[in-house]
Amino acid sequence: MPVEVFRGSSCHHTEDVERKAIPPFSLIYPLFSVFQQIKVHSDGCWTDTKQMLTVGFKGFSRQFKGLLFWFLVPVSSETNGTRGAPLVLQCHHNLSEKFIPEQTSIYWQSNSSVLHVFSKGQEEFQHQSESFKNRTAIFRDQLASGNFSLVINPLMLKDDQLSIEVAYIPESRTLCQTTVHVAARFEMPNIVVNTIDMMAMCATKGGFPEPELSWISVDHEGHERTLEPPDVQTLEIYKEDDGTYRVTSTANIRGSQKVTCSVYNPTSKETLSVIKDVITDEGWSLPLGAVLGVPVILAVILGAGATIGCRKRKRRDCSGQSLQQLSANEPAPLEDSTPDPAAVVVDDVAK
């Protein structure tokens, strides 16, 4: 800790005055602690009161200047944006002097990148970072009124967590510190239900940042509850090559009539939910034997039906031949030799 050394006029040895740090958030404390900041190591031999007051108020002045600087430091904020859309980083400043473009330099920058530069009345792109080429713009006609806002278009995932500040050279000040958070919208979740094992799987992809996935179950009596482990058996989150996330989860839905899968984006504050009816949904993992056996069962049923139909049709050959084809192959019927009674009667009368 820094120490100032003074020699009193009436003492024969050295008195050390120690400066202690004052919390920057305290406005009243320095007023009541001017003399408390002085620690004399002289066994009470200090008799120069004027010297005491001078040292004390010098210490207070230093602390007050530090306090004033603390208030001049801009408060950091957070700005949320969407991938692929423009983002306006708001920055408005009350100018203390007249804005003269030719005597002004403004830098929009982060710790590792220069986003945009306005220098001596012109936008200067020579020192702009490659990742921001052709992606930034300012409101040049509003700079004189203190509008130092910056537009980033389009916003990219690599801009996430970027801490940006505006350096205003005429006043040698840093303005409008902000941290950028980028969001990408997830696809609507999809639920697939396995009614054999009473399991459900929920999946979505294409979003950013890493999401929060939750399950809600409604039983047959209408009671709702949140599914948690061990009912939620798996939750897998993958980061794709393009930086987006893909998430899948499986849950035990035994005893459920309906299930809801929700995906929450912590940056955009958006929640996407889908509801699935467990009772009427078809299984998504039927046994392979059951799937292959369906055509065989249908063939047996159709064959049995055809056999029964053929037996009921006495005038049709079961092999598919028509009645005409059968009659063409049969021998002609024998003629009846019994005389017609009517013909006999007529003949007797004639005689």
Stockholm file with secondary structure:
# STOCKHOLM 1.0

chainA/1-351         MPVEVFRGSSCHHTEDVERKAIPPFSLIYPLFSVFQQIKVHSDGCWTDTKQMLTVGFKGFSRQFKGLLFWFLVPVSSETNGTRGAPLVLQCHHNLSEKFIPEQTSIYWQSNSSVLHVFSKGQEEFQHQSESFKNRTAIFRDQLASGNFSLVINPLMLKDDQLSIEVAYIPESRTLCQTTVHVAARFEMPNIVVNTIDMMAMCATKGGFPEPELSWISVDHEGHERTLEPPDVQTLEIYKEDDGTYRVTSTANIRGSQKVTCSVYNPTSKETLSVIKDVITDEGWSLPLGAVLGVPVILAVILGAGATIGCRKRKRRDCSGQSLQQLSANEPAPLEDSTPDPAAVVVDDVAK
#=GR chainA/1-351 SS CCEEEECCTTCSSCEEEECCCCCTTCSSHHHHCTTTTCCCCSTTCCCCHHHHHHHHHHHHHHHHHHHHHHHHSCCCEEEEEETTSCEEECCBCCCSSCCCGGGCEEEEECSSCEEEEEETTEECCTTSCGGGTTSEEECGGGGGGTBCCEEESSCCGGGTTCEEEEEEGGGTEEEEEEEEEEEBCCCCCEEEEETTTTEEEEEEEEEBSCCEEEEEEEETTCCEEEECTTTEEEEEEEECTTSCEEEEEEEECTTEEEEEEEEEETTTTEEEEEEEETTTCCCSSCCHHHHHHHHHHHHHHHHHHHHHHHHHCTTSCTTSCCHHHHHHHSCCCCCCCSCCHHHHHHHHHHC
#=GC SS_cons         CCEEEECCTTCSSCEEEECCCCCTTCSSHHHHCTTTTCCCCSTTCCCCHHHHHHHHHHHHHHHHHHHHHHHHSCCCEEEEEETTSCEEECCBCCCSSCCCGGGCEEEEECSSCEEEEEETTEECCTTSCGGGTTSEEECGGGGGGTBCCEEESSCCGGGTTCEEEEEEGGGTEEEEEEEEEEEBCCCCCEEEEETTTTEEEEEEEEEBSCCEEEEEEEETTCCEEEECTTTEEEEEEEECTTSCEEEEEEEECTTEEEEEEEEEETTTTEEEEEEEETTTCCCSSCCHHHHHHHHHHHHHHHHHHHHHHHHHCTTSCTTSCCHHHHHHHSCCCCCCCSCCHHHHHHHHHHC
//
